[in-house]
């Protein structure tokens, strides 16, 4: 199976109530359908330095920020395919580059071994990132249930709904059961609009009519505040 390895797009986030999500799903029907992933339970391992340099820098909202994670679309085993993803954001544009490896290869590499396939340009970029931040290690487990939709038209519009977002800083493995601290209020879901262009008029009309506004919600950022930094972070509230 082939995988997309390079992404360049805007990723706009919105916090919706479940009722708003249900209403939007009806509006979306003529324009979008579930993609080939459909409904998935996504597991992530976020890597950071001993001093949490990456997420602390991200919380300052700089014009450029970056993060490294390993993602699995199911409960992993050592031979399962996972994605090592280097994600960067510069002036609101998100650049994501990833390589597919087995879980054992990915973790062995990121936790200290040299990646064997040096002919991969993306792998070389990740290797440079890994060596530059010399104390990188698994810092946070983060999972959520996702419904992903893609456009029926010729544009590259994607819409995802993330529910049951939880995080923990113990038992940092993609092979474990799901448990941790909830990052959203029970009646809310996180919607992301991913596009290299603009938001279509039908979506813009729905958001305006329902007074739904863009948020800067970061899953790892919320996890850092709730699980690691505690009172150092401000509490977030949703209207």
C-alpha positions as CSV (number, residue, x, y, z in Angstrom):
1,X,0.0,0.0,0.0
2,X,1.4,3.5,-0.9
3,X,1.4,6.3,1.6
4,X,1.5,10.0,1.2
5,X,4.8,11.2,2.6
6,X,4.7,15.0,2.1
7,X,2.0,17.5,3.1
8,X,1.8,21.2,2.8
9,X,-1.5,22.8,3.8
10,X,-3.4,25.0,6.2
11,X,-4.8,23.2,9.2
12,X,-7.6,25.2,10.9
13,X,-9.0,24.0,14.2
14,X,-12.5,24.5,15.7
15,X,-14.1,23.3,18.9
16,X,-17.7,22.1,18.2
17,X,-20.4,20.8,20.5
18,X,-21.8,17.4,19.5
19,X,-25.0,19.0,18.3
20,X,-23.0,21.4,16.1
21,X,-21.1,18.4,14.7
22,X,-24.3,16.6,13.9
23,X,-25.7,19.6,12.1
24,X,-22.5,20.1,10.1
25,X,-22.4,16.4,9.1
26,X,-25.8,17.0,7.4
27,X,-24.5,20.1,5.6
28,X,-21.4,18.2,4.5
29,X,-23.3,15.3,2.8
30,X,-23.4,16.8,-0.7
31,X,-19.7,17.8,-0.6
32,X,-17.7,15.2,1.3
33,X,-17.5,11.5,2.2
34,X,-15.5,9.4,4.6
35,X,-11.9,8.7,3.3
36,X,-10.2,5.3,3.1
37,X,-9.3,5.5,6.8
38,X,-12.9,6.3,7.8
39,X,-13.2,5.9,11.6
40,X,-9.9,5.2,13.3
41,X,-8.5,5.1,16.8
42,X,-5.2,7.0,16.4
43,X,-2.3,6.5,18.8
44,X,0.7,8.9,19.0
45,X,4.0,9.1,20.8
46,X,5.3,12.6,21.0
47,X,9.1,13.0,21.4
48,X,10.6,15.9,23.3
49,X,13.8,16.8,25.1
50,X,14.6,16.4,28.8
51,X,13.5,20.0,29.4
52,X,10.4,19.8,27.1
53,X,12.1,22.3,24.8
54,X,9.8,21.6,21.8
55,X,6.5,22.0,23.5
56,X,7.6,24.9,25.6
57,X,8.7,26.7,22.5
58,X,5.5,25.9,20.8
59,X,3.4,27.3,23.7
60,X,5.1,30.7,23.0
61,X,3.3,30.8,19.6
62,X,6.4,31.5,17.5
63,X,6.1,32.0,13.7
64,X,8.1,28.7,13.3
65,X,7.7,25.6,15.4
66,X,8.2,21.9,15.0
67,X,7.4,18.5,16.6
68,X,8.3,14.9,16.1
69,X,5.9,12.0,16.7
70,X,5.3,8.3,15.9
71,X,1.7,7.5,14.8
72,X,-0.2,4.3,14.6
73,X,-3.7,3.8,13.2
74,X,-4.3,0.7,15.4
75,X,-2.9,-1.0,18.5
76,X,0.7,-1.6,17.4
77,X,2.9,-4.7,17.5
78,X,6.7,-4.7,16.9
79,X,6.1,-5.6,13.2
80,X,3.2,-3.1,12.7
81,X,3.5,-0.3,10.2
82,X,3.8,3.1,12.0
83,X,4.6,6.6,10.7
84,X,7.5,8.7,11.9
85,X,6.3,12.3,11.3
86,X,8.2,15.5,11.4
87,X,5.7,18.3,11.5
88,X,6.6,22.0,11.1
89,X,4.5,25.1,11.0
90,X,5.6,28.4,9.6
91,X,3.4,31.5,9.3
92,X,0.2,29.4,9.6
93,X,1.3,26.8,6.9
94,X,1.8,23.3,8.1
95,X,4.5,21.1,6.5
96,X,4.5,17.4,7.4
97,X,7.0,14.8,6.2
98,X,6.8,11.2,7.2
99,X,8.3,7.8,6.7
100,X,6.6,4.4,7.2
101,X,8.5,1.8,9.3
102,X,7.8,-1.0,11.6
103,X,7.2,0.0,15.2
104,X,10.4,-1.7,16.3
105,X,12.5,0.0,13.6
106,X,11.0,3.4,14.4
107,X,11.5,3.3,18.1
108,X,15.0,1.8,17.9
109,X,16.0,4.6,15.5
110,X,14.5,7.5,17.5
111,X,15.7,6.2,20.8
112,X,19.4,6.1,19.7
113,X,20.1,3.9,16.6
114,X,20.9,5.2,13.1
115,X,18.2,4.7,10.6
116,X,19.5,2.1,8.1
117,X,18.0,3.5,4.9
118,X,20.0,6.7,4.4
119,X,18.9,7.1,0.8
120,X,15.6,8.5,2.0
121,X,15.7,12.3,2.0
122,X,12.9,12.6,4.6
123,X,14.6,10.1,6.8
124,X,17.8,12.2,6.6
125,X,15.8,15.3,7.7
126,X,14.4,13.4,10.6
127,X,17.8,12.1,11.5
128,X,19.2,15.7,11.5
129,X,16.3,16.8,13.8
130,X,16.9,13.8,16.1
131,X,20.6,14.5,16.5
132,X,20.1,18.3,16.8
133,X,17.8,17.8,19.8
134,X,20.1,15.3,21.4
135,X,18.0,14.3,24.4
136,X,14.8,13.4,22.4
137,X,12.8,10.6,24.0
138,X,9.1,9.6,24.2
139,X,7.4,12.3,26.3
140,X,3.7,11.9,25.9
141,X,1.2,9.3,24.7
142,X,-1.8,10.8,23.0
143,X,-4.8,9.1,21.4
144,X,-8.2,10.0,19.9
145,X,-11.0,8.6,17.8
146,X,-11.1,10.3,14.4
147,X,-13.6,10.5,11.6
148,X,-11.9,11.7,8.4
149,X,-13.7,13.1,5.3
150,X,-12.4,14.2,1.9
151,X,-13.9,16.4,-0.7
152,X,-16.0,15.0,-3.5
153,X,-14.7,17.7,-5.8
154,X,-11.3,18.3,-7.3
155,X,-9.9,20.3,-4.4
156,X,-7.8,18.8,-1.6
157,X,-10.2,19.7,1.2
158,X,-10.2,17.4,4.2
159,X,-12.2,17.6,7.4
160,X,-11.5,15.5,10.5
161,X,-13.4,15.2,13.8
162,X,-11.4,14.1,16.8
163,X,-13.2,12.8,19.9
164,X,-12.2,11.1,23.1
165,X,-8.8,12.9,23.1
166,X,-6.7,11.6,26.0
167,X,-3.1,11.8,27.0
168,X,-0.7,10.4,29.6
169,X,3.0,10.6,30.5
170,X,3.3,7.0,31.8
171,X,3.3,3.7,29.9
172,X,4.6,5.4,26.7
173,X,3.9,2.7,24.2
174,X,1.8,2.3,21.0
175,X,1.2,-1.4,22.1
176,X,-0.9,-0.6,25.2
177,X,-4.6,-0.1,26.0
178,X,-6.1,3.4,25.8
179,X,-6.2,5.3,29.0
180,X,-5.3,8.7,30.3
181,X,-6.5,12.3,31.0
182,X,-9.3,13.7,28.9
183,X,-8.3,16.9,27.1
184,X,-11.7,18.1,25.9
185,X,-15.0,18.7,27.7
186,X,-17.3,15.7,27.3
187,X,-19.8,17.5,25.0
188,X,-17.1,18.8,22.6
189,X,-15.2,17.5,19.6
190,X,-12.2,19.0,17.8
191,X,-12.7,19.7,14.1
192,X,-9.8,20.3,11.7
193,X,-10.1,21.8,8.2
194,X,-7.1,20.9,6.1
195,X,-6.6,22.5,2.8
196,X,-4.0,24.2,0.6
197,X,-6.6,26.7,-0.5
198,X,-9.6,28.5,1.1
199,X,-12.6,27.3,3.1
200,X,-15.5,26.6,0.8
201,X,-18.5,28.9,1.0
202,X,-20.9,26.3,2.4
203,X,-18.5,25.6,5.3
204,X,-17.8,29.3,5.9
205,X,-21.6,30.0,6.0
206,X,-22.1,27.2,8.6
207,X,-19.3,28.4,10.8
208,X,-20.5,32.0,10.6
209,X,-24.1,31.2,11.2
210,X,-23.3,29.1,14.3
211,X,-20.7,31.6,15.7
212,X,-17.9,28.9,15.5
213,X,-14.5,30.5,15.6
214,X,-11.0,29.2,14.9
215,X,-9.1,28.0,18.0
216,X,-5.3,27.5,18.6
217,X,-6.0,24.2,20.4
218,X,-2.9,21.9,20.5
219,X,-3.3,18.4,21.6
220,X,0.2,18.0,22.9
221,X,0.1,21.5,24.3
222,X,-3.0,20.6,26.3
223,X,-1.4,17.4,27.5
224,X,1.7,19.3,28.6
225,X,-0.4,21.8,30.6
226,X,-2.5,19.1,32.2
227,X,0.0,16.3,32.7
228,X,3.4,18.0,33.0
229,X,3.4,21.7,33.7
230,X,0.2,21.9,35.8
231,X,-0.5,25.4,37.2
232,X,2.2,26.9,34.9
233,X,-0.4,26.8,32.1
234,X,-3.6,28.8,32.0
235,X,-6.8,26.9,32.0
236,X,-8.6,26.8,28.7
237,X,-12.4,27.4,28.4
238,X,-14.8,27.0,25.5
239,X,-17.8,29.1,24.8
